[in-house]
């Protein structure tokens, strides 16, 4: 069965677009190729046989020519048809559009900062409220003959908090089966 190489799949198809405008060095490469072709043409007067002449001798393998029925791989044809032909140009804003974009962007950043500060303030307020409630429990004497701080100790107990006869999530097994033989590689360098 015929299994073409990956590089061969792309080189067999004729390309309909030129990629010379995409890369700045392509013009330089094209001029280098034309200079090399001119140098080869001027060297044709030499009597030394070219390197390829040796390959045409007795032991040379003949290249297999494509038959009429063989064409390019349809998967590659499909891939090339779905790929974009050229790189899209970068976005360029006019002066007013750029100013509008910058203003909206700065307003969005300001809004995000205010939301973060508002959430942080709310968390601080809730923490202060819990702290004040715990202090009040710690200072009061318990029901009946209980001593001071009994209600605080009961409130801080974690019995039944994680479910019936279960343990806190922090005590679960680590994500590795066994600890590392060498916990930290002190000799590692970049």
BAMIMI-657255 format. One line per 8 residues: for each residue x, y, z of N, C-alpha, C, O, CB. Coordinates in Angstrom, 2 decimals. Glycine has a CB too. Example, Ala and Ser with C-alpha at 12.3 -4.5 7.8 and 13.67 -1.06 7.14 Angstrom:
13.19 -5.69 7.80 12.30 -4.50 7.80 13.20 -3.30 7.80 14.24 -3.32 8.46 11.31 -4.47 9.05 ~ 12.85 -2.25 7.08 13.67 -1.06 7.14 12.90 0.03 7.87 13.41 1.14 8.04 14.08 -0.60 5.72
***
This chain:
0.84 -1.19 0.00 0.00 0.00 0.00 0.88 1.25 0.00 1.93 1.26 0.65 -0.95 0.01 1.22 ~ 0.49 2.26 -0.69 1.26 3.49 -0.82 1.03 4.37 0.41 -0.09 4.79 0.67 0.87 4.25 -2.11 ~ 2.10 4.63 1.17 2.00 5.52 2.33 2.99 6.66 2.15 4.18 6.48 2.41 2.27 4.75 3.68 ~ 2.52 7.79 1.72 3.43 8.91 1.48 3.91 9.51 2.79 3.25 9.39 3.83 2.75 9.99 0.63 ~ 5.07 10.16 2.74 5.58 10.85 3.92 4.80 12.14 4.11 4.13 12.62 3.20 7.10 11.14 3.79 ~ 4.90 12.68 5.31 4.17 13.91 5.64 4.64 15.06 4.76 3.82 15.84 4.27 4.35 14.26 7.13 ~ 5.94 15.18 4.57 6.47 16.27 3.76 6.04 16.11 2.30 5.70 17.08 1.62 8.00 16.33 3.86 ~ 6.05 14.85 1.84 5.69 14.59 0.46 4.24 14.90 0.16 3.90 15.25 -0.97 5.97 13.16 0.11
3.38 14.78 1.17 1.97 15.06 0.95 1.74 16.52 0.58 0.90 16.83 -0.26 1.16 14.70 2.18 ~ 2.48 17.40 1.21 2.28 18.82 0.97 3.01 19.30 -0.28 2.60 20.27 -0.90 2.73 19.62 2.16 ~ 4.09 18.63 -0.64 4.85 19.12 -1.79 4.25 18.66 -3.10 4.55 19.25 -4.15 6.28 18.65 -1.71 ~ 3.41 17.64 -3.08 2.84 17.15 -4.34 1.75 18.06 -4.87 1.50 18.09 -6.08 2.28 15.76 -4.15 ~ 1.10 18.82 -3.99 -0.01 19.65 -4.43 0.49 20.97 -4.98 1.41 21.57 -4.41 -0.99 19.88 -3.28 ~ -0.10 21.44 -6.05 0.27 22.77 -6.53 -0.36 23.82 -5.63 -1.54 23.73 -5.29 -0.16 22.98 -8.00 ~ 0.42 24.80 -5.25 -0.13 25.86 -4.40 -0.68 26.96 -5.28 -0.11 27.31 -6.31 0.94 26.41 -3.43 ~ -1.80 27.50 -4.85 -2.44 28.55 -5.64 -2.07 29.94 -5.14 -2.36 30.93 -5.80 -3.95 28.38 -5.61
-1.43 30.00 -3.98 -1.09 31.31 -3.44 0.41 31.41 -3.27 1.11 30.40 -3.16 -1.81 31.56 -2.10 ~ 0.88 32.62 -3.25 2.29 32.88 -3.03 2.47 33.36 -1.60 1.77 34.27 -1.15 2.85 33.91 -4.05 ~ 3.40 32.76 -0.90 3.66 33.16 0.49 4.81 34.15 0.56 5.30 34.44 1.65 3.97 31.94 1.35 ~ 5.24 34.68 -0.58 6.39 35.56 -0.58 6.10 36.87 0.14 7.02 37.50 0.67 6.84 35.83 -2.00 ~ 4.86 37.30 0.18 4.55 38.56 0.84 4.41 38.45 2.34 4.38 39.46 3.05 3.29 39.13 0.27 ~ 4.34 37.21 2.84 4.11 37.04 4.27 5.37 37.20 5.09 5.32 37.72 6.21 3.53 35.69 4.53 ~ 6.50 36.77 4.56 7.72 36.77 5.34 8.69 37.79 4.76 8.89 37.83 3.55 8.36 35.37 5.36 ~ 9.30 38.63 5.62 10.19 39.66 5.10 11.45 39.09 4.46 12.04 39.72 3.59 10.58 40.62 6.21
11.87 37.90 4.88 13.10 37.34 4.34 12.87 36.62 3.02 13.83 36.16 2.40 13.72 36.40 5.34 ~ 11.61 36.51 2.55 11.34 35.74 1.34 11.95 36.41 0.11 12.41 35.72 -0.80 9.84 35.55 1.15 ~ 11.95 37.75 0.06 12.55 38.43 -1.08 14.04 38.18 -1.12 14.63 38.01 -2.19 12.26 39.93 -1.03 ~ 14.66 38.16 0.07 16.09 37.91 0.16 16.40 36.49 -0.31 17.38 36.26 -1.02 16.59 38.12 1.60 ~ 15.55 35.53 0.09 15.77 34.14 -0.31 15.60 34.00 -1.82 16.35 33.27 -2.46 14.79 33.21 0.42 ~ 14.61 34.70 -2.40 14.38 34.62 -3.83 15.58 35.18 -4.60 16.00 34.61 -5.61 13.10 35.37 -4.22 ~ 16.14 36.30 -4.11 17.30 36.87 -4.79 18.51 35.95 -4.64 19.34 35.87 -5.55 17.62 38.27 -4.25 ~ 18.64 35.27 -3.51 19.75 34.34 -3.31 19.62 33.16 -4.25 20.60 32.69 -4.82 19.80 33.86 -1.86
18.36 32.66 -4.42 18.15 31.54 -5.33 18.49 31.93 -6.78 19.10 31.14 -7.51 16.68 31.06 -5.25 ~ 18.10 33.14 -7.19 18.39 33.55 -8.56 19.89 33.72 -8.76 20.41 33.43 -9.84 17.65 34.86 -8.91 ~ 20.60 34.20 -7.72 22.05 34.34 -7.82 22.71 32.97 -7.90 23.69 32.79 -8.62 22.61 35.13 -6.61 ~ 22.18 32.00 -7.16 22.74 30.65 -7.20 22.50 30.02 -8.57 23.36 29.31 -9.09 22.11 29.77 -6.08 ~ 21.32 30.27 -9.16 21.02 29.72 -10.48 21.96 30.33 -11.53 22.42 29.62 -12.42 19.54 29.99 -10.86 ~ 22.24 31.63 -11.42 23.15 32.28 -12.35 24.56 31.72 -12.20 25.28 31.54 -13.19 23.15 33.79 -12.13 ~ 24.96 31.43 -10.96 26.29 30.88 -10.73 26.40 29.48 -11.30 27.45 29.11 -11.83 26.62 30.86 -9.23 ~ 25.34 28.69 -11.22 25.34 27.33 -11.76 25.41 27.38 -13.28 26.10 26.58 -13.91 24.07 26.55 -11.31
24.68 28.34 -13.88 24.69 28.46 -15.33 26.08 28.87 -15.82 26.52 28.41 -16.88 23.64 29.50 -15.80 ~ 26.79 29.71 -15.07 28.12 30.14 -15.49 29.15 29.04 -15.28 30.20 29.05 -15.92 28.53 31.40 -14.74 ~ 28.87 28.07 -14.39 29.81 26.99 -14.14 29.67 25.85 -15.14 30.42 24.88 -15.07 29.63 26.47 -12.74 ~ 28.74 25.93 -16.04 28.51 24.82 -16.96 29.69 24.59 -17.91 29.75 23.54 -18.56 27.26 25.07 -17.77 ~ 30.61 25.52 -18.00 31.76 25.33 -18.88 32.83 24.45 -18.24 33.75 24.02 -18.92 32.37 26.68 -19.25 ~ 32.72 24.18 -16.96 33.72 23.33 -16.30 33.58 21.89 -16.78 32.50 21.46 -17.18 33.57 23.41 -14.77 ~ 34.69 21.15 -16.72 34.67 19.77 -17.19 34.31 18.79 -16.09 34.11 17.61 -16.38 36.00 19.41 -17.76 ~ 34.23 19.24 -14.84 33.92 18.34 -13.74 32.46 17.91 -13.84 31.57 18.74 -14.07 34.20 19.01 -12.37
32.22 16.62 -13.67 30.85 16.11 -13.76 30.07 16.52 -12.51 30.62 16.50 -11.41 30.84 14.56 -13.92 ~ 28.81 16.89 -12.66 28.03 17.26 -11.48 27.81 16.05 -10.56 27.96 14.91 -10.99 26.68 17.85 -11.91 ~ 27.45 16.32 -9.30 27.27 15.25 -8.32 26.12 14.32 -8.69 26.17 13.13 -8.38 27.03 15.84 -6.95 ~ 25.12 14.83 -9.32 23.96 14.01 -9.66 24.26 13.00 -10.76 23.51 12.04 -10.93 22.81 14.90 -10.09 ~ 25.33 13.20 -11.49 25.65 12.28 -12.58 26.02 10.92 -12.02 25.75 9.91 -12.67 26.80 12.84 -13.44 ~ 26.62 10.86 -10.84 26.99 9.59 -10.22 25.75 8.78 -9.88 25.78 7.55 -9.97 27.82 9.82 -8.96 ~ 24.67 9.44 -9.50 23.47 8.73 -9.11 22.79 8.07 -10.30 21.97 7.17 -10.11 22.51 9.67 -8.43 ~ 23.11 8.48 -11.52 22.47 7.91 -12.69 23.20 6.68 -13.21 22.84 6.15 -14.26 22.38 8.94 -13.79
24.21 6.21 -12.50 25.01 5.06 -12.92 24.26 3.75 -12.75 23.03 3.72 -12.75 26.32 5.01 -12.15 ~ 25.05 2.64 -12.59 24.48 1.30 -12.54 23.52 1.08 -11.37 22.39 0.65 -11.57 25.58 0.29 -12.47 ~ 23.98 1.38 -10.13 23.21 1.03 -8.94 22.14 2.03 -8.56 21.57 1.91 -7.48 24.13 0.87 -7.80 ~ 21.85 2.98 -9.39 20.88 4.01 -9.02 19.45 3.48 -9.09 19.10 2.72 -9.99 21.03 5.23 -9.92 ~ 18.65 3.88 -8.13 17.24 3.48 -8.12 16.45 4.47 -8.97 16.67 5.68 -8.90 16.67 3.43 -6.66 ~ 15.55 3.94 -9.75 14.71 4.82 -10.57 13.58 5.36 -9.73 13.01 4.64 -8.90 14.17 4.09 -11.80 ~ 13.24 6.61 -9.93 12.11 7.20 -9.22 10.82 6.63 -9.77 10.66 6.47 -10.98 12.12 8.74 -9.35 ~ 9.92 6.33 -8.87 8.64 5.80 -9.29 7.74 6.93 -9.75 7.51 7.88 -8.99 7.97 4.99 -8.16
7.25 6.85 -10.92 6.38 7.91 -11.44 4.95 7.61 -11.06 4.53 6.46 -10.95 6.51 8.04 -12.97 ~ 4.22 8.68 -10.86 2.81 8.52 -10.52 2.04 8.05 -11.74 2.26 8.51 -12.86 2.21 9.84 -9.97 ~ 1.13 7.14 -11.50 0.28 6.69 -12.59 -0.86 7.68 -12.80 -0.96 8.68 -12.09 -0.28 5.29 -12.31 ~ -1.70 7.39 -13.78 -2.81 8.31 -14.06 -3.82 8.35 -12.93 -4.39 9.41 -12.64 -3.50 7.91 -15.35 ~ -4.06 7.21 -12.27 -5.08 7.14 -11.24 -4.67 7.79 -9.93 -5.52 8.20 -9.15 -5.45 5.72 -11.00 ~ -3.35 7.89 -9.68 -2.91 8.43 -8.39 -2.97 9.95 -8.42 -2.53 10.60 -9.37 -1.47 7.96 -8.06 ~ -3.50 10.50 -7.36 -3.55 11.94 -7.23 -3.13 12.31 -5.82 -2.66 11.46 -5.06 -4.96 12.49 -7.55 ~ -3.30 13.54 -5.46 -2.95 13.94 -4.10 -3.90 13.30 -3.09 -5.05 12.99 -3.39 -2.99 15.48 -3.96
-3.39 13.13 -1.90 -4.18 12.51 -0.84 -5.40 13.39 -0.54 -5.23 14.58 -0.29 -3.32 12.31 0.45 ~ -6.60 12.83 -0.56 -7.80 13.67 -0.35 -7.84 14.30 1.04 -8.45 15.36 1.21 -9.05 12.84 -0.56 ~ -7.21 13.67 2.02 -7.19 14.27 3.36 -6.40 15.57 3.36 -6.77 16.55 4.01 -6.60 13.30 4.39 ~ -5.29 15.55 2.63 -4.47 16.75 2.56 -5.16 17.83 1.74 -5.07 19.02 2.06 -3.09 16.43 1.95 ~ -5.84 17.43 0.69 -6.61 18.40 -0.11 -7.64 19.09 0.78 -7.81 20.31 0.72 -7.31 17.70 -1.32 ~ -8.32 18.30 1.61 -9.32 18.85 2.52 -8.68 19.80 3.54 -9.22 20.87 3.82 -10.06 17.72 3.25 ~ -7.53 19.39 4.08 -6.83 20.26 5.04 -6.41 21.58 4.41 -6.61 22.65 4.99 -5.60 19.54 5.61 ~ -5.84 21.49 3.22 -5.37 22.72 2.57 -6.54 23.63 2.19 -6.40 24.85 2.17 -4.55 22.38 1.33
-7.68 23.03 1.87 -8.84 23.84 1.52 -9.40 24.57 2.73 -9.94 25.67 2.61 -9.93 22.97 0.88 ~ -9.27 23.95 3.91 -9.85 24.57 5.10 -8.89 25.52 5.80 -9.30 26.26 6.68 -10.30 23.52 6.06 ~ -7.61 25.51 5.43 -6.65 26.39 6.07 -6.76 27.80 5.50 -7.06 27.97 4.32 -5.22 25.86 5.90 ~ -6.53 28.81 6.33 -6.55 30.17 5.78 -5.37 30.38 4.84 -4.27 29.86 5.07 -6.52 31.22 6.92 ~ -5.60 31.14 3.81 -4.58 31.33 2.79 -3.49 32.32 3.22 -2.32 32.13 2.88 -5.21 31.80 1.51 ~ -3.87 33.34 3.93 -2.90 34.36 4.33 -3.17 34.77 5.76 -4.27 34.59 6.28 -2.96 35.59 3.38 ~ -2.16 35.31 6.39 -2.31 35.77 7.76 -3.09 37.08 7.74 -2.75 37.98 6.97 -0.92 35.96 8.44 ~ -4.13 37.20 8.56 -4.88 38.45 8.55 -4.04 39.61 9.08 -3.16 39.42 9.92 -6.16 38.31 9.38
-4.33 40.78 8.59 -3.59 41.97 9.00 -3.91 42.30 10.46 -5.03 42.05 10.91 -3.92 43.17 8.09 ~ -2.96 42.86 11.19 -3.24 43.24 12.57 -4.26 44.37 12.64 -4.40 45.16 11.70 -1.95 43.65 13.28 ~ -4.97 44.42 13.76 -5.97 45.47 13.93 -5.29 46.82 14.07 -4.35 46.99 14.85 -6.87 45.19 15.15 ~ -5.78 47.77 13.31 -5.26 49.13 13.43 -6.45 50.05 13.66 -7.39 50.08 12.86 -4.44 49.57 12.16 ~ -6.39 50.79 14.74 -7.48 51.70 15.07 -7.13 53.10 14.59 -5.97 53.51 14.61 -7.76 51.69 16.58 ~ -8.15 53.82 14.17 -7.96 55.24 13.90 -7.78 55.95 15.23 -7.99 55.35 16.29 -9.17 55.84 13.09 ~ -7.39 57.21 15.20 -7.06 57.91 16.44 -8.26 57.97 17.38 -8.12 57.67 18.57 -6.57 59.33 16.13 ~ -9.43 58.35 16.88 -10.61 58.43 17.75 -11.03 57.05 18.23 -11.45 56.89 19.38 -11.77 59.09 17.01
-10.93 56.05 17.35 -11.31 54.70 17.75 -10.36 54.19 18.82 -10.79 53.54 19.77 -11.31 53.75 16.53 ~ -9.06 54.47 18.69 -8.09 54.04 19.69 -8.35 54.73 21.02 -8.26 54.11 22.07 -6.66 54.34 19.21 ~ -8.69 56.02 20.97 -8.99 56.76 22.19 -10.24 56.20 22.86 -10.29 56.06 24.09 -9.18 58.26 21.89 ~ -11.25 55.87 22.06 -12.48 55.28 22.59 -12.18 53.92 23.23 -12.67 53.61 24.32 -13.54 55.14 21.48 ~ -11.38 53.12 22.54 -11.02 51.80 23.06 -10.27 51.93 24.38 -10.56 51.22 25.34 -10.17 51.03 22.03 ~ -9.30 52.84 24.43 -8.50 53.05 25.64 -9.40 53.50 26.79 -9.25 53.03 27.92 -7.39 54.09 25.40 ~ -10.34 54.42 26.51 -11.23 54.92 27.55 -12.12 53.80 28.10 -12.29 53.68 29.32 -12.11 56.06 27.00 ~ -12.67 53.00 27.22 -13.51 51.89 27.66 -12.70 50.88 28.46 -13.16 50.36 29.48 -14.19 51.20 26.46
-11.49 50.62 28.00 -10.62 49.66 28.70 -10.28 50.15 30.10 -10.33 49.37 31.06 -9.34 49.42 27.90 ~ -9.94 51.43 30.23 -9.61 51.98 31.56 -10.84 51.99 32.46 -10.73 51.75 33.66 -9.03 53.42 31.42 ~ -12.01 52.28 31.90 -13.24 52.25 32.69 -13.52 50.84 33.19 -13.94 50.65 34.33 -14.44 52.78 31.87 ~ -13.29 49.85 32.34 -13.50 48.45 32.74 -12.53 48.06 33.86 -12.94 47.41 34.82 -13.32 47.50 31.53 ~ -11.26 48.46 33.74 -10.29 48.17 34.80 -10.68 48.86 36.11 -10.54 48.28 37.18 -8.89 48.62 34.37 ~ -11.18 50.09 36.02 -11.62 50.81 37.22 -12.81 50.11 37.87 -12.87 49.98 39.09 -12.00 52.26 36.87 ~ -13.74 49.65 37.04 -14.90 48.92 37.56 -14.46 47.63 38.26 -14.94 47.32 39.35 -15.89 48.60 36.42 ~ -13.52 46.89 37.63 -13.04 45.66 38.25 -12.35 45.93 39.58 -12.52 45.18 40.55 -12.08 44.93 37.31
-11.57 47.01 39.64 -10.88 47.34 40.89 -11.87 47.69 41.99 -11.71 47.27 43.14 -9.90 48.51 40.68 ~ -12.90 48.46 41.64 -13.91 48.82 42.64 -14.67 47.59 43.13 -14.97 47.48 44.32 -14.90 49.84 42.06 ~ -14.97 46.66 42.21 -15.65 45.42 42.62 -14.77 44.61 43.56 -15.27 44.08 44.55 -16.02 44.58 41.40 ~ -13.46 44.49 43.26 -12.54 43.76 44.14 -12.49 44.41 45.52 -12.54 43.71 46.54 -11.13 43.71 43.53 ~ -12.40 45.74 45.56 -12.33 46.44 46.85 -13.63 46.27 47.62 -13.61 46.12 48.84 -12.04 47.94 46.64 ~ -14.78 46.30 46.92 -16.06 46.12 47.59 -16.16 44.73 48.20 -16.60 44.58 49.34 -17.22 46.36 46.61 ~ -15.75 43.70 47.43 -15.78 42.33 47.95 -14.83 42.17 49.13 -15.17 41.51 50.12 -15.41 41.33 46.85 ~ -13.65 42.77 49.04 -12.69 42.70 50.14 -13.25 43.37 51.39 -13.09 42.85 52.50 -11.35 43.36 49.74
-13.89 44.51 51.22 -14.49 45.22 52.36 -15.59 44.38 53.00 -15.71 44.32 54.22 -15.05 46.59 51.91 ~ -16.40 43.73 52.16 -17.48 42.88 52.69 -16.92 41.70 53.47 -17.45 41.35 54.53 -18.37 42.37 51.54 ~ -15.85 41.08 52.96 -15.23 39.96 53.67 -14.64 40.43 55.01 -14.76 39.73 56.02 -14.13 39.32 52.81 ~ -14.01 41.59 55.02 -13.45 42.13 56.28 -14.56 42.41 57.29 -14.41 42.14 58.48 -12.65 43.43 56.01 ~ -15.69 42.95 56.80 -16.82 43.23 57.69 -17.37 41.94 58.30 -17.68 41.89 59.49 -17.93 43.97 56.94 ~ -17.50 40.90 57.47 -18.00 39.62 57.97 -17.03 39.00 58.98 -17.45 38.45 59.99 -18.24 38.65 56.80 ~ -15.74 39.10 58.69 -14.74 38.55 59.61 -14.79 39.27 60.95 -14.74 38.64 62.00 -13.33 38.64 59.01 ~ -14.88 40.60 60.90 -14.97 41.39 62.15 -16.20 40.99 62.95 -16.14 40.88 64.17 -15.00 42.90 61.85
-17.31 40.79 62.26 -18.54 40.40 62.94 -18.38 39.04 63.61 -18.80 38.87 64.76 -19.72 40.36 61.95 ~ -17.77 38.06 62.92 -17.54 36.74 63.54 -16.58 36.85 64.71 -16.77 36.20 65.74 -16.99 35.76 62.50 ~ -15.54 37.67 64.56 -14.57 37.84 65.64 -15.23 38.44 66.88 -14.99 37.99 68.00 -13.40 38.74 65.18 ~ -16.07 39.45 66.68 -16.78 40.07 67.81 -17.72 39.08 68.49 -17.82 39.07 69.72 -17.57 41.31 67.34 ~ -18.43 38.25 67.71 -19.33 37.26 68.28 -18.56 36.23 69.09 -19.01 35.83 70.17 -20.14 36.57 67.19 ~ -17.41 35.77 68.59 -16.60 34.80 69.32 -16.05 35.40 70.61 -15.98 34.72 71.63 -15.44 34.29 68.44 ~ -15.66 36.67 70.57 -15.17 37.34 71.79 -16.28 37.43 72.84 -16.05 37.24 74.03 -14.64 38.75 71.45 ~ -17.48 37.72 72.37 -18.62 37.80 73.30 -18.90 36.43 73.93 -19.17 36.35 75.12 -19.90 38.32 72.57
-18.83 35.36 73.13 -19.02 34.01 73.67 -17.91 33.66 74.66 -18.17 33.01 75.68 -19.06 32.98 72.53 ~ -16.70 34.06 74.37 -15.57 33.73 75.25 -15.68 34.42 76.60 -15.24 33.87 77.62 -14.26 34.12 74.58 ~ -16.26 35.61 76.62 -16.34 36.38 77.87 -17.54 36.00 78.74 -17.51 36.21 79.95 -16.41 37.87 77.55 ~ -18.58 35.45 78.14 -19.79 35.14 78.93 -19.64 33.80 79.64 -18.97 32.89 79.16 -21.04 35.13 78.03 ~ -20.27 33.72 80.79 -20.28 32.44 81.51 -21.40 31.60 80.94 -22.43 32.11 80.49 -20.46 32.65 83.06 ~ -21.19 30.27 80.97 -22.09 29.35 80.29 -23.42 29.20 80.98 -23.64 29.82 82.02 -21.45 28.02 80.15 ~ -24.33 28.39 80.44 -25.64 28.17 81.06 -25.48 27.39 82.38 -24.66 26.48 82.48 -26.58 27.41 80.09 ~ -26.25 27.76 83.33 -26.20 27.09 84.65 -24.89 27.37 85.34 -24.48 28.52 85.48 -26.39 25.57 84.49
-24.24 26.32 85.78 -22.99 26.47 86.55 -21.75 26.38 85.68 -20.65 26.26 86.21 -22.92 25.41 87.63 ~ -21.89 26.43 84.38 -20.72 26.34 83.49 -19.84 27.57 83.67 -20.32 28.68 83.93 -21.16 26.20 81.99 ~ -18.54 27.34 83.52 -17.60 28.45 83.70 -17.55 29.34 82.46 -18.19 29.06 81.45 -16.20 27.93 84.02 ~ -16.77 30.41 82.55 -16.65 31.37 81.46 -15.92 30.74 80.28 -14.92 30.05 80.46 -15.90 32.64 81.93 ~ -16.42 30.96 79.10 -15.79 30.45 77.89 -16.33 29.11 77.44 -15.87 28.58 76.42 -14.34 30.34 78.08 ~ -17.29 28.52 78.16 -17.84 27.22 77.78 -18.53 27.30 76.42 -18.33 26.44 75.56 -18.83 26.71 78.85 ~ -19.34 28.31 76.23 -20.07 28.45 74.95 -19.10 28.63 73.77 -19.35 28.15 72.67 -21.05 29.65 75.02 ~ -18.00 29.33 74.02 -16.99 29.52 72.97 -16.36 28.18 72.60 -16.22 27.88 71.42 -15.89 30.51 73.44
-15.99 27.37 73.61 -15.38 26.07 73.33 -16.34 25.15 72.58 -15.92 24.44 71.67 -14.93 25.40 74.64 ~ -17.61 25.16 72.95 -18.60 24.33 72.26 -18.78 24.80 70.81 -18.92 23.99 69.90 -19.95 24.37 73.01 ~ -18.78 26.13 70.63 -18.95 26.67 69.27 -17.76 26.34 68.37 -17.92 26.19 67.16 -19.14 28.19 69.33 ~ -16.57 26.22 68.97 -15.36 25.94 68.18 -15.16 24.45 67.91 -14.27 24.09 67.15 -14.15 26.49 68.88 ~ -15.97 23.59 68.52 -15.85 22.16 68.25 -16.28 21.87 66.82 -17.14 22.55 66.26 -16.69 21.33 69.25 ~ -15.67 20.85 66.25 -15.96 20.52 64.85 -16.73 19.21 64.73 -16.75 18.60 63.66 -14.67 20.44 64.04 ~ -17.37 18.74 65.82 -18.08 17.46 65.78 -19.26 17.54 64.82 -20.10 18.44 64.91 -18.57 17.07 67.20 ~ -19.31 16.59 63.90 -20.42 16.51 62.96 -20.42 17.55 61.87 -21.32 17.58 61.03 -21.68 16.61 63.70
-19.42 18.40 61.87 -19.39 19.47 60.87 -19.17 18.91 59.46 -19.74 19.42 58.49 -18.29 20.48 61.21 ~ -18.34 17.86 59.33 -18.01 17.30 58.03 -18.86 16.09 57.68 -18.55 15.36 56.74 -16.54 16.93 57.98 ~ -19.92 15.86 58.42 -20.78 14.70 58.19 -20.60 13.71 59.32 -19.75 13.89 60.20 -20.47 14.04 56.84 ~ -21.39 12.66 59.30 -21.35 11.67 60.38 -20.08 10.84 60.31 -19.85 10.16 59.31 -22.58 10.75 60.30 ~ -19.26 10.88 61.33 -18.01 10.12 61.45 -17.09 10.32 60.24 -16.52 9.36 59.73 -18.31 8.63 61.62 ~ -16.95 11.55 59.80 -16.04 11.82 58.68 -14.96 12.79 59.13 -15.02 13.33 60.24 -16.81 12.39 57.47 ~ -13.99 13.00 58.29 -12.84 13.82 58.65 -12.80 15.06 57.76 -13.40 15.07 56.68 -11.52 13.02 58.53 ~ -12.10 16.09 58.18 -11.98 17.29 57.35 -11.27 17.00 56.03 -10.47 16.07 55.95 -11.24 18.40 58.11
-11.55 17.78 55.04 -10.97 17.58 53.71 -9.45 17.77 53.75 -8.74 17.21 52.92 -11.60 18.55 52.70 ~ -8.96 18.55 54.70 -7.52 18.80 54.79 -6.76 17.54 55.19 -5.55 17.45 54.94 -7.25 19.91 55.79 ~ -7.43 16.57 55.80 -6.75 15.38 56.29 -6.77 14.24 55.27 -6.29 13.15 55.59 -7.38 14.91 57.58 ~ -7.28 14.45 54.10 -7.35 13.38 53.11 -5.95 13.04 52.63 -5.00 13.79 52.85 -8.25 13.78 51.93 ~ -5.84 11.88 51.96 -4.53 11.42 51.53 -3.95 12.35 50.47 -4.70 13.01 49.75 -4.61 9.98 50.98 ~ -2.63 12.41 50.38 -2.02 13.24 49.33 -2.29 12.64 47.96 -2.72 11.50 47.85 -0.50 13.38 49.56 ~ -2.04 13.42 46.92 -2.37 13.00 45.56 -1.37 12.01 44.99 -1.61 11.45 43.91 -2.46 14.20 44.66 ~ -0.24 11.76 45.67 0.72 10.75 45.21 0.55 9.51 46.06 0.15 9.60 47.22 2.19 11.27 45.27
0.85 8.34 45.48 0.69 7.09 46.21 1.73 6.98 47.33 1.40 6.57 48.44 0.81 5.90 45.25 ~ 2.97 7.33 47.03 4.04 7.25 48.03 4.80 8.57 48.01 4.83 9.25 46.98 5.00 6.04 47.76 ~ 5.42 8.94 49.12 6.23 10.17 49.11 7.48 9.98 48.25 7.94 8.86 48.04 6.63 10.58 50.54 ~ 8.01 11.08 47.77 9.20 11.01 46.91 10.40 10.56 47.72 10.52 10.88 48.91 9.47 12.36 46.25 ~ 11.31 9.82 47.06 12.54 9.41 47.76 13.41 10.62 48.03 14.06 10.71 49.07 13.32 8.35 46.94 ~ 13.42 11.55 47.09 14.17 12.80 47.27 13.17 13.94 47.13 12.81 14.31 46.01 15.36 12.92 46.22 ~ 12.72 14.53 48.26 11.64 15.52 48.19 12.00 16.76 47.38 11.12 17.34 46.74 11.26 15.93 49.57 ~ 13.26 17.19 47.40 13.63 18.41 46.70 14.98 18.20 46.05 15.93 17.75 46.69 13.66 19.62 47.66
15.08 18.53 44.78 16.34 18.39 44.06 17.12 19.69 44.21 16.87 20.66 43.50 16.10 18.05 42.56 ~ 18.07 19.69 45.14 18.84 20.92 45.41 19.89 21.18 44.35 20.37 22.31 44.22 19.51 20.84 46.78 ~ 20.26 20.18 43.58 21.31 20.36 42.58 20.79 20.78 41.22 21.58 20.92 40.28 22.08 19.12 42.44 ~ 19.46 21.00 41.09 18.90 21.32 39.79 19.28 22.73 39.37 19.18 23.66 40.17 17.37 21.17 39.80 ~ 19.72 22.88 38.14 19.97 24.22 37.57 19.37 24.27 36.19 19.13 23.23 35.56 21.51 24.56 37.52 ~ 19.13 25.46 35.72 18.53 25.63 34.40 19.58 25.39 33.35 19.29 25.48 32.15 17.91 27.02 34.23
***
